[in-house]
């Protein structure tokens, strides 16, 4: 569903939150992996233990700062919470808006952005087995696809700010891929990722960003997608290589 996929793309974009979070590369997905929780999240001055965060810290925004260090466990968004999720009342969208603007000091999100985020959060459900699976290159490439869908949807709704967030989210995903393609033997892949990221930079300001993004995606698929898939075994997407790099 395009609206849910658009929400997922915006959920992973640090520029949605703005302020210190964006500078640190933190998005909604940093605390809520795949919309769930994150038992490994740990940020000095914000976390007391892995999987916790102080949402009333003035580090992100003075609006909710209470001068106390009181981290709480990061909630799993697939589980029932204190906010009603029925689409009719739009309590979820109002809650998300307050998190962005008050908790993180981000810019006022548009109705189109909130609609997409609300649709995504409502779509998050528990997994049948709850088995953890390592993220692979295909997951990251799907995130790029989500970003293209999100930008096109935001452009269709005349939401230039939403287009910019979606495009910035795509650039963030390209950076995450580049981090995994470490080492001198993957320098060509990193250079190509950087070039594609730079090509994205001005698209959000164009008169027809959806058309420009479609052309960009065709070029990305032609030049880079298959190359990234072929070289994934030599990257840190390979579990053995990742484990060795962390020793």
C-alpha positions as CSV (number, residue, x, y, z in Angstrom):
1,X,0.0,0.0,0.0
2,X,1.6,3.3,-1.1
3,X,0.5,5.3,2.0
4,X,2.0,2.7,4.4
5,X,5.2,2.5,2.4
6,X,5.4,6.3,2.3
7,X,5.0,6.3,6.1
8,X,7.7,3.8,6.5
9,X,10.1,5.9,4.4
10,X,9.4,9.0,6.5
11,X,9.7,7.0,9.7
12,X,13.3,6.3,8.7
13,X,14.2,9.9,7.8
14,X,16.2,11.8,10.4
15,X,15.2,15.1,8.9
16,X,11.6,14.5,9.9
17,X,12.6,15.0,13.5
18,X,15.1,17.9,12.9
19,X,17.3,19.5,15.5
20,X,19.8,17.5,17.4
21,X,18.2,14.2,16.3
22,X,18.8,15.0,12.7
23,X,22.4,16.0,13.4
24,X,22.9,12.7,15.2
25,X,21.3,10.8,12.3
26,X,18.5,9.6,14.5
27,X,15.1,8.9,13.1
28,X,11.9,7.3,14.5
29,X,13.3,4.0,13.2
30,X,16.4,4.4,15.3
31,X,14.3,3.8,18.5
32,X,11.6,1.7,16.8
33,X,13.3,-0.8,14.4
34,X,10.6,-1.9,11.9
35,X,8.2,0.0,14.1
36,X,8.9,-2.2,17.0
37,X,11.3,-1.5,19.9
38,X,15.1,-1.4,20.0
39,X,16.7,-3.3,22.9
40,X,20.1,-2.1,21.7
41,X,19.5,1.6,21.6
42,X,22.0,3.4,23.8
43,X,22.8,7.1,23.8
44,X,24.9,8.7,26.5
45,X,22.9,11.1,28.5
46,X,19.6,9.8,27.1
47,X,19.7,6.1,28.0
48,X,20.2,4.5,31.4
49,X,20.6,1.0,29.9
50,X,20.2,-0.4,26.4
51,X,16.7,-0.1,25.1
52,X,15.8,3.0,27.2
53,X,15.5,6.7,26.4
54,X,14.7,9.9,28.4
55,X,11.9,11.5,26.3
56,X,11.9,14.5,28.6
57,X,15.5,15.4,28.0
58,X,16.2,19.0,26.9
59,X,19.0,17.6,24.6
60,X,16.4,17.2,21.9
61,X,14.0,19.9,22.8
62,X,13.5,22.3,25.7
63,X,9.7,22.0,25.3
64,X,9.5,18.8,27.2
65,X,12.7,19.1,29.3
66,X,12.0,18.5,33.0
67,X,15.5,18.7,34.3
68,X,15.3,15.0,35.5
69,X,17.1,12.0,34.1
70,X,14.2,9.5,33.9
71,X,14.7,7.1,31.0
72,X,11.9,4.7,30.2
73,X,11.9,1.5,28.1
74,X,11.3,2.2,24.4
75,X,7.9,0.9,23.6
76,X,7.1,-1.7,20.9
77,X,4.7,0.1,18.5
78,X,3.0,-3.2,17.6
79,X,1.7,-3.5,21.1
80,X,-1.4,-1.7,22.4
81,X,-0.5,1.7,24.0
82,X,-2.2,4.6,25.7
83,X,-3.1,6.3,22.4
84,X,-6.2,5.2,20.5
85,X,-5.3,4.1,17.0
86,X,-8.7,4.2,15.3
87,X,-8.4,6.3,12.1
88,X,-11.6,8.2,12.8
89,X,-10.4,10.1,15.8
90,X,-6.9,10.9,14.5
91,X,-5.5,10.8,18.0
92,X,-2.5,8.9,16.7
93,X,-1.7,11.6,14.2
94,X,-2.0,14.3,16.9
95,X,0.3,12.2,19.1
96,X,2.9,11.8,16.4
97,X,2.7,15.5,15.6
98,X,3.5,16.4,19.2
99,X,6.4,14.0,19.3
100,X,8.0,15.6,16.2
101,X,7.4,19.2,17.2
102,X,7.6,19.1,21.0
103,X,9.8,16.1,21.9
104,X,12.4,16.7,19.1
105,X,11.9,20.3,18.1
106,X,11.1,19.4,14.5
107,X,9.2,21.5,12.0
108,X,5.5,21.3,11.8
109,X,4.6,18.2,9.7
110,X,2.0,18.5,7.0
111,X,-1.3,16.6,7.0
112,X,0.0,14.4,4.2
113,X,3.1,13.5,6.3
114,X,1.0,12.7,9.3
115,X,-1.4,10.6,7.3
116,X,1.4,8.5,6.0
117,X,3.1,8.1,9.4
118,X,-0.2,7.2,11.0
119,X,-1.0,4.6,8.3
120,X,2.4,3.0,8.8
121,X,2.2,2.8,12.6
122,X,-1.3,1.3,12.4
123,X,0.1,-1.3,10.0
124,X,2.8,-2.5,12.4
125,X,1.9,-5.9,13.9
126,X,3.7,-8.6,15.9
127,X,5.5,-11.2,14.0
128,X,4.4,-14.9,14.2
129,X,7.8,-16.2,15.3
130,X,9.5,-13.0,16.6
131,X,12.7,-14.4,15.2
132,X,15.3,-11.7,14.6
133,X,16.7,-11.5,11.1
134,X,19.8,-9.5,10.2
135,X,19.2,-6.6,7.8
136,X,20.5,-7.3,4.3
137,X,21.1,-5.3,1.2
138,X,17.6,-6.1,-0.1
139,X,16.0,-4.5,2.9
140,X,18.0,-1.3,2.3
141,X,17.1,-1.3,-1.4
142,X,13.4,-1.7,-0.5
143,X,13.8,1.4,1.8
144,X,15.1,3.3,-1.3
145,X,12.0,2.1,-3.2
146,X,9.8,3.3,-0.3
147,X,11.5,6.7,-0.5
148,X,10.6,7.1,-4.2
149,X,7.0,6.2,-3.4
150,X,6.9,8.6,-0.5
151,X,8.3,11.5,-2.5
152,X,5.9,10.9,-5.4
153,X,3.0,10.8,-3.0
154,X,4.0,14.0,-1.3
155,X,4.5,15.7,-4.6
156,X,1.0,14.6,-5.7
157,X,-0.3,16.2,-2.6
158,X,1.6,19.4,-3.2
159,X,3.7,18.9,0.0
160,X,7.2,20.2,-0.9
161,X,8.4,19.7,2.7
162,X,7.3,16.1,2.6
163,X,9.2,15.6,-0.7
164,X,12.3,17.1,0.9
165,X,12.0,14.7,3.9
166,X,11.5,11.7,1.7
167,X,14.5,12.6,-0.5
168,X,16.7,13.3,2.6
169,X,15.6,9.9,3.9
170,X,16.7,8.2,0.7
171,X,20.1,9.9,1.0
172,X,20.3,8.7,4.6
173,X,19.6,5.1,3.4
174,X,22.4,5.4,0.8
175,X,24.7,6.5,3.5
176,X,23.8,3.4,5.6
177,X,24.6,1.2,2.6
178,X,27.9,2.9,2.1
179,X,28.9,2.3,5.7
180,X,28.5,-1.5,5.1
181,X,30.6,-1.4,1.9
182,X,33.8,-0.7,3.8
183,X,37.3,-1.4,2.7
184,X,39.5,-0.5,-0.3
185,X,38.0,-3.3,-2.5
186,X,34.6,-1.7,-2.4
187,X,35.7,1.9,-3.1
188,X,34.0,1.9,-6.5
189,X,30.7,1.0,-4.9
190,X,31.1,3.8,-2.2
191,X,31.9,6.3,-4.9
192,X,28.9,5.3,-6.9
193,X,26.6,5.6,-3.8
194,X,28.0,9.1,-3.1
195,X,27.4,10.2,-6.7
196,X,23.8,8.9,-6.6
197,X,23.3,10.7,-3.3
198,X,24.6,14.0,-4.7
199,X,22.2,13.6,-7.7
200,X,19.3,13.4,-5.2
201,X,20.2,16.6,-3.5
202,X,18.5,19.0,-5.8
203,X,15.6,16.9,-6.8
204,X,13.3,18.1,-4.0
205,X,13.6,21.6,-5.3
206,X,12.6,20.8,-8.9
207,X,9.3,21.8,-10.4
208,X,8.4,18.1,-11.1
209,X,10.3,16.1,-8.4
210,X,8.3,12.9,-9.0
211,X,9.4,12.7,-12.6
212,X,13.0,13.5,-11.7
213,X,13.0,10.8,-9.0
214,X,11.6,8.3,-11.5
215,X,14.6,9.0,-13.8
216,X,17.0,8.9,-10.8
217,X,15.6,5.5,-9.8
218,X,15.9,4.1,-13.3
219,X,19.6,5.2,-13.3
220,X,20.2,3.8,-9.8
221,X,18.8,0.4,-10.9
222,X,20.7,0.4,-14.1
223,X,24.1,1.4,-12.7
224,X,24.1,0.3,-9.1
225,X,21.4,-2.0,-7.7
226,X,22.7,-5.3,-9.2
227,X,26.3,-4.4,-8.5
228,X,25.5,-3.9,-4.8
229,X,23.7,-7.3,-4.7
230,X,26.7,-9.0,-6.3
231,X,29.2,-7.5,-3.9
232,X,27.1,-7.9,-0.8
233,X,29.1,-11.0,0.3
234,X,32.2,-8.8,0.4
235,X,30.5,-6.2,2.5
236,X,29.5,-5.9,6.1
237,X,26.1,-7.2,5.2
238,X,27.8,-10.6,5.3
239,X,27.3,-11.8,8.9
240,X,30.8,-13.3,9.2
241,X,32.5,-10.2,7.9
242,X,30.5,-8.0,10.2
243,X,31.3,-10.2,13.2
244,X,35.0,-10.1,12.5
245,X,34.9,-6.3,12.1
246,X,33.4,-5.9,15.5
247,X,36.0,-8.0,17.4
